[in-house]
Amino acid sequence: VAKNIRGQILKLLYFRQCDKVTVSMIRGLLRYKNYSSEKAVEQAIRYLAGEGKRYILVEINDNDFEDSLVEISPTGIDLMENEKEKRDRGVNINE
């Protein structure tokens, strides 16, 4: 399930490349897939933004993580466009 959530977040950001979105917007948009758990979404975002990944860029809001701003990075765009060559087993973008 975790890799599906990560893939859905990347897809959402990929198709909104010019926009930063809040974590709460991501959770709202993932609700239709039943992936709206606050903890699961936060873990997925931290994975995608983590060392060695950097698929997304996050501007952390220290007062409320839900208000943090998220956008796809060039590395994330590359993963989406060249998934077969750049495969990450922890991210399922084909779901």
C-alpha positions as CSV (number, residue, x, y, z in Angstrom):
1,V,0.0,0.0,0.0
2,A,2.8,2.5,0.9
3,K,4.4,2.3,-2.6
4,N,0.9,2.9,-4.2
5,I,0.4,6.0,-2.0
6,R,3.9,7.3,-3.1
7,G,3.1,6.6,-6.7
8,Q,-0.3,8.4,-6.5
9,I,1.4,11.4,-4.9
10,L,4.0,11.6,-7.6
11,K,1.3,11.3,-10.3
12,L,-0.7,14.0,-8.8
13,L,2.3,16.4,-8.6
14,Y,3.5,15.4,-12.1
15,F,0.2,16.6,-13.6
16,R,0.3,19.8,-11.6
17,Q,4.0,20.6,-12.3
18,C,3.6,24.4,-12.1
19,D,1.7,24.4,-8.8
20,K,2.8,23.8,-5.2
21,V,0.1,22.0,-3.3
22,T,-0.4,21.6,0.5
23,V,-0.3,18.2,2.2
24,S,-3.9,18.6,3.1
25,M,-4.8,19.1,-0.6
26,I,-2.9,15.9,-1.4
27,R,-4.8,14.0,1.3
28,G,-8.1,15.3,-0.1
29,L,-7.2,14.3,-3.6
30,L,-6.2,10.8,-2.5
31,R,-9.4,10.3,-0.6
32,Y,-11.1,8.7,-3.6
33,K,-8.5,5.9,-3.5
34,N,-8.9,5.5,0.3
35,Y,-5.3,6.7,0.8
36,S,-6.2,9.6,3.1
37,S,-4.6,8.5,6.3
38,E,-2.7,11.4,7.8
39,K,0.2,9.2,9.0
40,A,0.4,7.2,5.7
41,V,0.5,10.3,3.5
42,E,3.1,12.0,5.8
43,Q,5.3,8.9,5.6
44,A,5.0,8.8,1.8
45,I,5.9,12.4,1.5
46,R,9.0,12.0,3.8
47,Y,10.1,9.0,1.7
48,L,9.7,10.8,-1.6
49,A,11.6,13.9,-0.3
50,G,14.2,11.9,1.6
51,E,18.0,11.5,1.1
52,G,18.8,9.7,-2.1
53,K,15.3,10.2,-3.5
54,R,14.4,13.9,-3.7
55,Y,11.5,13.1,-6.0
56,I,9.6,16.0,-4.4
57,L,10.4,19.3,-2.7
58,V,8.7,20.1,0.6
59,E,8.5,23.5,2.3
60,I,7.8,22.3,5.9
61,N,5.3,24.3,7.9
62,D,6.5,23.8,11.5
63,N,3.2,24.8,13.0
64,D,1.1,22.4,10.9
65,F,2.5,19.7,8.6
66,E,-0.8,19.7,6.7
67,D,0.0,23.2,5.5
68,S,3.4,22.3,4.2
69,L,3.9,23.0,0.5
70,V,4.9,20.2,-1.9
71,E,6.0,20.2,-5.5
72,I,7.6,17.6,-7.9
73,S,11.3,18.0,-8.4
74,P,13.3,17.5,-11.7
75,T,14.3,14.0,-10.3
76,G,10.6,13.2,-9.8
77,I,9.7,14.3,-13.3
78,D,12.5,12.2,-14.6
79,L,11.2,9.2,-12.7
80,M,7.7,9.7,-14.1
81,E,8.9,10.1,-17.7
82,N,11.6,7.3,-17.6
83,E,10.1,4.9,-15.1
84,K,11.4,1.8,-16.8
85,E,15.0,3.0,-16.7
86,K,14.9,4.9,-13.4
87,R,12.7,2.4,-11.5
88,D,12.3,2.7,-7.7
89,R,10.8,-0.4,-6.2
90,G,9.3,1.7,-3.4
91,V,7.2,3.7,-5.7
92,N,4.4,2.2,-7.8
93,I,3.3,4.7,-10.5
94,N,1.4,2.1,-12.5
95,E,-1.4,1.7,-10.0
